[in-house]
Amino acid sequence: MKNKPIQSPQPFYIPLNRSRFMRAIALASAGFTLPGYLAEALTMAPQLTQGPYYPLPNNIPLDKDNDLLYLNDSLTAATGKITYLTGRVLDGSGNPIKGALLEIWHADNGGNYIYSATSARNSAADANFQGFGQFLTGANGGYKFRTIKAGLYTGRARHFHLAVTVPGQYGRYCTQLFWNETAYVTDSHGDNTSTAWSLQNANDSVFSSLTSTQQAAVNLAYTTVDSTTGAVAANFDFVVGITPIDITYPNGGSLIVAGTQVPGPGGTNRFKVSVPAYTNYGYEVYGNPSLLNAGSGITNWDTSSLTNNLGWAALPFSLTQTGAINTNRFMATSNGTLDLYLNEKASNGFYYVAFRIPGSTNGP
């Protein structure tokens, strides 16, 4: 019999106003639950600097799925300790936000960012590390990333950059996530050496600027979930102080479309997706509509739950039937029909096509 997945406890942060918290507990004991009364105990994620290492529009990687451990079709994993980050995106009342775009980026095991304020990939960085990934939440607001433990670089404590763009908003809401531990320099396996890092959370300029409540919200304890690989995992419910705007996009902002097999270059096959185009809207294609509700089980931290269903990927495509697969987000320049051509066959033959309001998350 398969072992029952271990259910991860959900984070619960106590606000500074203790009387409001006790009121929430009292109401909960009377049968009231989130969203609503216990939402008073949620802590908004602090908005923190995006920093200089978010990829520029012209170097967002083609491979920008939620599995940063592998780049493109390489079978060689990035160097470092495998790390899972899961959670939900919630509004200030504890309601899940559907269609929220999560983005994550951080330093490799050696402390190098893949991208910076230049147009080229950092040649000093791990060639097998994706460095940047994204996830689009379904109805329950859930998200999931597989990556490595963030590396250390001069002047900062260990951290992830995590950002979300909620429906109807133009800009991303950025925060940073820290490790609740004494930081040590890591070896090539991502394990601690005996050398303590020169800068810890307490004297990190960003972490130390937060209130104690905010620090508790973003200082995560990682649990070992695979004794063989040493993989660790943590859960973070991303509570944002922004109210999503009711979607007024054409067709509700997304479509589930069947892919039609067509001849590709050199005797290969491609899959054609046709959608209505609207001027200045940005289009992305995802390969697995069945994962629209990913998140309902991703905080069950057994190995199979964590490693399965990582294919909720933003897929690269071509704008012509035989052209190069070199695009993963396209801004329509006119109304009409938009034809997109993909190499990868979608789960069950259907693709999820998402499009955003003009200018939304278009660049840094």
N, C-alpha and C positions, 0 to 999 in steps of 0.2 A: 504494500500500500504506500502511495506517495505521502511523504511527510506533509502535514498541514503547514501552509505558510505562516510565518510568524508575523502577526499584525503589529506594525510599528505604532507606538503611541503618537498621537498628534500633538504638536507644540501648543502650549497654553501659557500665555504670558500675562503676568499680573500687572495691571496699570499702577501708576503712581498713586491714584486716588483710591485708597483702600476701601472706603465706604461704598464706592460704586461697585467695586469687585464683590464685596460681601453681599450687596443687594442682588447682584447677578447670580451668586451662588444660592441665595435664598429663593429666588424665583425659579432657578433650575430645579431645586429640590421639590418645588410645587408642581413640576411637570413641564416647565417651559424650557425650550432648548434653542440653539442656533437655527436659522438666523434670528436675530432679535435681541433677547435679553443677554445671553452670554456673549453676544458680539461686543458688549461693553468692555469685555476683558481682553479683546484683541489689541495688539500693538501694531500700529501702522509701520510698515517698513520705512526706515529713514531714507530720504532721497540723498544720494551721495554722488560724488563726482564720477562722470563717465570715464575720465582719464584720457591720456593721449594714445591709447592702444586699441581703440575701437577701429575696425577696418574701414578704410575709405570706400566710397561707392565703387571705385574701379578695381578694388582688390578683395571684395567679399568673395570668399572661396566658392567655387561651383559646388563642392561638397560641403554643405552647411547643415547636415542633418543633426539629430540629437545624440549621435554616437561619435564623440570626438577621439575615441581611442584609435580608430583607423581612418586613414585618409584615402578617399576615392576607393579603388578596388584593391588596394594593397592588403596583403595578408600579414604584414609586419605591424605589430601593435606599437603604439607610442611608448617610450620609456617612462616608467613611473608606476606609482601605486594606483590600481584601478579604483575609481571613486564614482559612486552613484549619488545623484541628487534628485530627489523627488519632492512632490508637494502639489499644492493647488494655488491658483490665483483667486483672491477673494476681494470683494469690495469692503468698505468700512463697516458694513452690517453683517459680514460673514457670508454673503451670498457668492457662489462661484461665478466667475466671469468666463463666458464662452467666447471663443474667437480671439483670445488674448495672445499676442505674439511674444513669446519668451526668447531672449537672446542671452547667451553665456559666452564669456571669453576670459582667458587667464594665461598666466605664464606656464611654460613647459617645465619639466622636471629640473632643468638647469637654470631656471629663472629668466628665460627668454620669451618674449611675446612673439607670436608668429607675424603679426601685423603691427604697424605703428603709423605715424603721420608721414608716411612715404607711400610710394606707389608699388613697391616691391615687397615680396615675402622676405622676411628676415632670414638670411642665409645661415646665421648662427643658431637658429632654432632647430628643434628636433624635426627632421624631414618627414617623419611618420605621424606627427601630431597635427590634428585638424585645427586646433587653436580657437575655433569659433563654431558655435552651433545654435540652432533655433528649434522651437517647438510651438505648435499652434494648439491651444487648448480646446477641448470639446465641452460638452454641456456641463460636466462636473468640475471644470476648471483645472483638471489635473495636468501635470507635466512630468517629464522624466528625461534625465540626461545620464549618459555614461561618459566619463572622462578620466583624468588622472588627478592626483593630489597636486594642487597648485605649487609651483616652484617659488623660490625666494629670490628676491633681487634687492639690491642696496636701497635702503630708505623706506622699505615697507615690510609689514608683517604679512604672513601668508593669507591670501584672499582670492575669492572668485568675484568677477563682475557679473551681475545678473540684472537684466533690464526687461521691462514689459511695456508693450504698447497696447492699450485697451481700445476696444472698438470706438470709433468716432474721434479718437485723439490723433494729433499730428506728431507728437513727440514721445520719446520713450521715457519711462520712469525708472531711473537707475538706482540700484543699491549695491552694497558689497557684503559678502558673506565671509566670516572669519572662522578659524579653527579654535575650539576651546581646549587648548593644550599648550605646553611649552614647545616652542618651535625649535627643531633641530635641522641642520643641513642633512639632506637625504642622499642616499647612494643611488646607483643606477637602477635599483629595484624599487625606489621610492621609500625605502626603509630608513629610519633615523640612524644617523651616525652618532658619535659621542660629542660632536661639536654643536653647541647651542648657537642659535642664530643671534646676531648682535642686536636685533630689534624684535621685541615681543608686542603683543596686543596693547599692553598698558602704555607703551610709549610710541605707538603708531599714531601718526598725526590724524588720520581719519577716524580710527576706532576711539581714540581718546576724546574726540570732539562730541561724542554721543552721550546722551543721558544713560544712566545705569539700566533703565528699562529698554532703551533702544539697543544697548550693547547685548543684553540678554536675548533679544529677538534675533540678532544676526550672528551671534557667537555659537556655532553649532558643534555638538558633540557627535563624532562619527563612530559608528559601530562596525566591527569586523563582521562581514556577512559570508565570507568564503575563506575557510582556513587554508585551502590549497593555494590560492592566489594571493591571499591577504587583502582582498578587496574590502573596501569600507563603504558605508552609506550613511546618509543623513536626510532628514525631511525638513523642508522649509515651506510653510504656507506664506505666500507673498501677499500681504494685505496692503492694498494701495488706497491712498486717500483721494482717489479720482472716481467719479461716477461715470460708468460707461454710457455713451450716448446711444439712444435707440438707433439701430442700423437703418439707414434710409438708402443704402446702396441699391442699385438695380439688382433684381433677383435676390435681394437679401444679403448680398455680399459674398456668396459662394455658390458653387454648383458641384454636383456629383455627376460626372460625365463618363460614358463608356469610351474606351480607346479602340480605334479601328486599325487593324494591322494593314500596313502599306509597305511597298518595297522601299528599302533604304539604299545607301551607297554600297557598292561592292558586293552585291548579292545578299546584303543583310536585310533584316526586317526592322521596321519602326512602327510606333503606335501614334496615330493621329488623334488629337483632341481638338474639337472645334467649340468655341464659346463665343457669346456676344461680346464685342469690345466696346468700351466706353472711354471717351477721350480723357487722357491723363490719369486713368486708373492703373495701379500696379498689379500685375498678375503673377501668381506663383502656382505651381502644380505639386500636389502631394500624392504619394503612391498608395496609400492604404486608408480608404474611408472607414474601414471597420475600426480604426483606432481613434475615431473622433471622440470616443469616450474613454480614451486611455487615461489612466489616473484612478479609475475605480478599484484597481487591484495593484497598482504599482508601488504602493507602500507596504506590500507584503514582501519582506526582504529575504525570501529564500532565493537560491541561485537561479532557478528556472524562471521565476517571476521577473527577476531583474534583467536577465539576458535575453529573454524572449520579447518579441514585439518592439524591437528597437528600430524597426523599419518605417517609423512614421516620419518619412524623409521628404524634404523639399527637393524635388527632382530637377536636374538640369535638362534643358530642351534646346531644340533648334527652331528657328522661324521658317525654315524651308525643309522640304522633304529629304534632301540629300546633303544639306549643309552641316557645318560643324556644330556639335552639341556644346554650346559655349555660353548659354544664358540660363539664369535661374530666377530672374525677376524682370518682367518686361512692362514698360510704361506705354500704353496704347496712345497713339497719336491721332486717332480718328475713330468715329463710331463705325460699326460694321461687324464682320465676323473675323475672329482671330483664330488661326490655325497654328497649333503647336505640335512639334514632333519629338517623341521621346524614344530612347533606346530601351528603357526598363519597362517591363510589363507590370501593370498594377495588380494588386491583390484583387482577385475575382474579376479582373478586367475593367475595373472602374477607378477613376482618378478623382481626387478632390481638388477643385480649382478655387483658390481664394483670391479676392481682389480688394484693394484698399482705397480709401479716399485719396484724392490727389495730394501728393507731397508727404503722405504719412511714412515715417521712418525712411525717408529717402536721403540716406547719407548720415554723417555724424550728428 
